[in-house]
């Protein structure tokens, strides 16, 4: 194979051709950020035009007690008696949510520690309680790592766990727990939790059942470019197979208060590095429709810039984020819908309120003075529908 060049990559991207692992590696090794950004923006606008999505969501982190023991995590504690520990019963969550204003919320985003007592019954009860009280709110819950542990506790397979949770109200799954798939890294940063094969198998199972999910990659610690290329290509391969991923979220490692950062003297990633990861994700993951700039961990300011470096989704209102704030994130705990709209507008994009599945709920004018433009249904071309729908959902499957 000949030497890789930026010209060759640009030519392929303009022609809509898929990048190879070698080309992805070249991109990780370049520092020509403006050129990378322009190319990623071209793809971003080809797929998502000028739209920038957000969701009116509400995070629930039922516990920070976790047996996972990942050394990059400042959120969890292994000791239930730690003064920082919390474990909410289903009743406590119900009571807490009843006191909150959930007007307009369309999604519960639920992730937490791997608590040894939080079994299938706990989560099924939680989802049933949420659907009983707020039947219109989508439940996007449990990373593959949590599903793996629940299956272990129940001594059953992933499909059974997912089937029971879906019957209780599970609608979709977030993409956390992927970290870095490559064992050279995974064995160092999170040896105690689901491995790459298990993570991928759980998402494959979910997609085959028609449950759409997201995917992630944790960067900015001890990983090398070839580990990230391997990670992205494995996600792309699964997406080729199932088509079930909606969004990819590059997650930056927040070193504050973590054992991993202490041991390897890791400093916080820079803005340029974050934009580079957003851009490369957009270029390599040509079959995943959305790339998220998660404002909670990037900061709202950098997330705005990322909307011109390949990202098209701003995440959401969030409300009470514990995971990144435990690792020193200085961002707010929540943004209002009006603030999200203003941030997106100021970045020159058209704000769109979406649901979990990227159905458009409301399109706002690019200019602040104009009133919202409500629309009823999203126009999706048959070609686009074919491209983004799960392909391995058999007729009559769950
Ligand atoms: S990253 Fe997740 S699995 Fe690992 S310790 Fe933190 S909460 Fe537990």
Boltz pocket constraint, residues with backbone or C-beta under 6 A from the ligand:
constraints:
  - pocket:
      binder: B
      contacts: [[A, 64], [A, 66], [A, 67], [A, 68], [A, 69], [A, 70], [A, 73], [A, 74], [A, 75], [A, 76], [A, 112], [A, 113], [A, 114], [A, 145], [A, 190], [A, 193]]
      max_distance: 6.0
